[in-house]
Amino acid sequence: MFLNNPNNPENLVPQNQTPNKLVYLNSNDIDDEDEIDISELFRLVRRRGLIILGTAATLGITLSAWILSKPPVYQGTVKLLAEPLNKDNADLSFLTPVNPFRTNELDYQSQINVLKSPSVMNTIVEQIQTRYPNIMYRVPENEEQENLRTKLSVQQAGQTKIIEVSYKDKSEEKILFILNQVVDGYLKYQAKEYVSNLSQAIDFSEEQIARVRLEVASLESQLENFQQNNNLIDPNSRNEALTTQATFLAEESEKVQIELDGMKKLAQELEQKLNLTPQQGVIVSRLNTEPYYTKLIEQIKETETQIALEGLRFGFEHPSVKALVAKKDELVALLNRETRKILGSGNSNLSLDFLTSVSNNVETTQQFFDVNNQIQVLEAKQRGLDEAWERLNSQIKNLSTTNKEYFQLQRELTTANESLNRLLALNENLQIEVARQSSPWKLITPINETIIEDVSGTSRKITFILIASLFSGAMLGLLVDKLDSSFHTVEDVKSSVKLPLLGVIPHNKFLTDITNKKKKKSDSIPRLSSQSVFDDESITFSLDSYCSLYTNISLLSSDTSIRSIVVGAAEASEGKSTTSLFLAKAAALLGQKVLIVDADMRKPKIHTYLGIKNKIGLSNLIAEDILPEDVIQSFDDGLSVITAGSKPPNPTRLIASRKWQTLMQKFKQDFDFVIYDTPPLMGFSDGKILTPLTDGLVFVVRMGKTRRPNVQQVINDLQVSKLTVLGMVANGVKNYMGGAYYGYYNYKNYYNDER
């Protein structure tokens, strides 16, 4: 549980606990932090304001004075209209791919390069040199000459038809003169080029007119000869005639195909009736068309009849029957020979029974023969129609090629006539332009003082310099602050040193001045003044902070009271002696019987601040056989002091003696509160030896003085020794607004009210 001290609400101390053991410092907090919050940034600016403002002021004033010392630079800008806003010129795109009169497609970059070329600028520079002979349009040969290229600017104004000509110089009169000469030279050059190009365009157009006229005459002659050679008067009428023929042939072919399909179907039915294969039907059809073949078939049938009758009558071995058989064989041989003659050798193996069986059904066979003949007729007719289709397609194809050539010639003739008409119109326009003899370029900006403007940018440069100077000052302040390893604010100490914050001692310049004076007197004057730091009323208001500090220390433990403490610091001059002294004074004012012991026998200060003698003290008490009452000096009500005494050769040996430990126990019994002021903890072991014999160590950290690495080293040493550290005191805090005491006990307001 923590209690808020009513005198100092910022200092929180634990209640119902024993004094805190030492906690390690957070290494990330001890080192310089990379991130700075807004409040830390404000504190940094407050700490390093002098460096920031001094650097910014020095750089800003120096650079601003340097900028202001330079003469101003002026710039004049004139505008030329390179193309008419509304223009109806003939298009010359079909004449030549590059044409200077196609103003709707003017290549501004090329035009600007021509204007800046030596061929145009040399004449202009000659006119400028009549007044300013040192101006050149080439690399200067000496420092006195000026290069016109570096100061003259010619560019297109955005995507407009305007060309801007600018010139920079320190003299307004010089700018106006040079711009006059440059613009005049550009307009003269453009007018000359314009008329010259118009004349060239007229000659070119006349040449083209003559060429196109010859082309028109040639195309007309070709078209006429083509019609005569191809007997082509009107391609459209010829197309209609061929279309009619194609329709007729298609209809006839369809009719023949339908009739042919019917006949073929009938032939198939007759073949099935005669039991003939299609191949046999063809063979029979061919054979029965031959009279001699038919006659042989009949003779063979008659001979077979006779053989049958004679065989039944006389027997088949009878000579007459054998004669008939021989006759039959002769007839069969003749039939086979006739068959080979008609059908060829490939179909000569037909049996006699097949040939005679077909001839038995004469009517059906005859119908079969007639149908096959009709099929042949229809097929012949179909072939004729196909041949007619081929001839018609050939005519259509030829007509298509002819029409293509005809229309191509006709299109070429039409194009040539159109080109001729455009050329004639163009030639007429060019003749009118030559009669006018005026360039399309116009000056749209008067060349006078109104076109001059100051382009030095002094105010802009000074603004940039001031911003850059302020930034440089801030960076330098940040760098200095980063390089400074000391603590600057209470928040910095609280976030870095993980110990209870027992008290905050505001910075008191009066106390600093007094202590510095007493240090100088102690070093230079052997005999000290009897005046104490407490005698100066300018520092009495600081006692309230020490009263709050004592209260916080006394409340650290509820079981046992804090009776003795060691006040230590990492380095010298951190205010541990003044802290010890004023803490003792505050405890005495609160009714405590207080003893302050100056245990710093190497460089004692307590007697200096109190203005008392240091003839005998702590070193004498330990080393000699004297009583404590002989060295204890009563300074004020409730406040006693033991000075350091004579400087011993080995103070650490005295501090570690058993006699001194016994004396410390006696002091703790005789006094309510004992404070030991020790040498710096860094490099000296006196404080570490004394701390275990007391209730704990109070660690003093002075703002702007104590360095973080030293604090880290001391804290690590104390941690290894496992010493009791009661907490820390932030000393010399400037502009600290954490407690109500600081605003209330303002020195001037307090004493003015009292008076």
WOBEL-V717002 format. One record per backbone hydrogen bond with DSSP energy under -1.0 kcal/mol. CO is the residue of the C=O (numbers start at 1). NH is the residue of the N-H. If there is no record, write none. Layout:
BEGIN
<<CO;NH> <CO;NH>>
END
This chain:
BEGIN
<<1;15> <3;13> <8;11> <11;5> <13;3> <26;30> <27;31> <37;41> <38;42> <39;43> <40;44> <41;45> <42;46> <43;47> <44;48> <48;52> <49;53> <50;54> <51;55> <52;56> <53;57> <54;58> <55;59> <56;60> <57;61> <58;62> <59;63> <60;64> <61;65> <62;66> <63;67> <64;68> <65;69> <67;70> <73;455> <74;169> <75;453> <76;167> <78;165> <79;444> <80;163> <81;442> <92;95> <92;96> <99;102> <101;103> <102;105> <106;108> <107;111> <108;112> <109;113> <110;114> <111;115> <112;116> <114;117> <117;120> <117;121> <118;122> <121;125> <122;126> <123;127> <124;128> <125;129> <128;131> <128;132> <132;135> <134;146> <136;148> <146;136> <148;152> <151;168> <153;166> <155;164> <156;158> <157;160> <161;82> <162;157> <163;80> <164;155> <165;78> <166;153> <167;76> <169;74> <171;175> <172;176> <173;177> <174;178> <175;179> <176;180> <177;181> <178;182> <179;183> <180;184> <181;185> <182;186> <183;187> <184;188> <185;189> <186;190> <187;191> <188;192> <189;193> <190;194> <191;195> <192;196> <193;197> <194;198> <195;199> <196;200> <197;201> <198;202> <199;203> <200;204> <201;205> <202;206> <203;207> <204;208> <205;209> <206;210> <207;211> <208;212> <209;213> <210;214> <211;215> <212;216> <213;217> <214;218> <215;219> <216;220> <217;221> <218;222> <219;223> <220;224> <221;225> <222;226> <223;227> <224;228> <225;229> <226;230> <227;232> <234;238> <235;239> <236;240> <237;241> <238;242> <239;243> <240;244> <241;245> <242;246> <243;247> <244;248> <245;249> <246;250> <247;251> <248;252> <249;253> <250;254> <251;255> <252;256> <253;257> <254;258> <255;259> <256;260> <257;261> <258;262> <259;263> <260;264> <261;265> <262;266> <263;267> <264;268> <265;269> <266;270> <267;271> <268;272> <269;273> <270;274> <271;276> <277;281> <278;282> <279;283> <280;284> <281;285> <282;286> <283;287> <284;288> <287;290> <290;294> <291;295> <292;296> <293;297> <294;298> <295;299> <296;300> <297;301> <298;302> <299;303> <300;304> <301;305> <302;306> <303;307> <304;308> <305;309> <306;310> <307;311> <308;312> <309;313> <310;314> <315;318> <318;322> <319;323> <320;324> <321;325> <322;326> <323;327> <324;328> <325;329> <326;330> <327;331> <328;332> <329;333> <330;334> <331;335> <332;336> <333;337> <334;338> <335;339> <336;340> <337;341> <338;342> <339;343> <340;344> <351;355> <352;356> <353;357> <354;358> <355;359> <360;362> <361;365> <362;366> <363;367> <364;368> <365;369> <366;370> <367;371> <368;372> <369;373> <370;374> <371;375> <372;376> <373;377> <374;378> <375;379> <376;380> <377;381> <378;382> <379;383> <380;384> <381;385> <382;386> <383;387> <384;388> <385;389> <386;390> <387;391> <388;392> <389;393> <390;394> <391;395> <392;396> <393;397> <394;398> <395;399> <396;400> <397;401> <398;402> <399;403> <400;404> <401;405> <402;406> <403;407> <404;408> <405;409> <406;410> <407;411> <408;412> <409;413> <410;414> <411;415> <412;416> <413;417> <414;418> <415;419> <416;420> <417;421> <418;422> <419;423> <420;424> <421;425> <422;426> <423;427> <424;428> <425;429> <426;430> <427;431> <428;432> <429;433> <430;434> <431;435> <432;436> <433;437> <442;81> <446;448> <448;451> <449;452> <453;75> <457;461> <458;462> <459;463> <460;464> <461;465> <462;466> <463;467> <464;468> <465;469> <466;470> <467;471> <468;472> <469;473> <470;474> <471;475> <472;476> <473;477> <474;478> <475;479> <476;480> <477;481> <478;482> <479;483> <480;484> <485;708> <487;704> <489;493> <490;494> <491;495> <492;496> <493;497> <497;499> <500;728> <503;730> <505;733> <508;512> <509;513> <510;514> <511;515> <512;516> <513;517> <514;518> <515;519> <516;520> <517;521> <518;522> <519;523> <520;524> <521;525> <532;535> <536;539> <539;542> <540;543> <541;544> <542;546> <543;547> <544;548> <545;549> <546;550> <547;551> <548;552> <549;553> <550;554> <551;555> <553;556> <563;674> <564;695> <565;676> <566;698> <567;678> <568;700> <569;681> <570;682> <575;579> <576;580> <577;581> <578;582> <579;583> <580;584> <581;585> <582;586> <583;587> <584;588> <585;589> <586;590> <587;592> <588;591> <593;672> <593;673> <594;640> <595;675> <596;642> <597;599> <597;677> <599;601> <605;609> <606;610> <607;611> <607;612> <609;533> <617;621> <618;622> <619;623> <620;624> <624;626> <627;630> <628;631> <628;632> <633;641> <636;639> <638;594> <639;635> <639;636> <640;596> <641;633> <642;598> <643;618> <644;619> <650;654> <651;655> <652;656> <654;657> <657;661> <658;662> <659;663> <660;664> <661;665> <662;666> <663;667> <664;668> <665;669> <666;670> <667;671> <673;595> <674;565> <675;597> <676;567> <677;599> <685;689> <686;690> <687;691> <690;693> <691;694> <696;566> <697;726> <697;727> <698;568> <699;729> <701;731> <702;705> <702;706> <706;487> <707;711> <708;712> <709;713> <710;714> <711;715> <712;716> <713;717> <714;718> <715;719> <716;720> <717;721> <718;723> <724;697> <727;699> <728;502> <729;701> <730;505> <731;703> <733;507> <740;744> <741;745> <746;750> <747;751> <748;752> <749;753> <750;754> <751;755>>
END
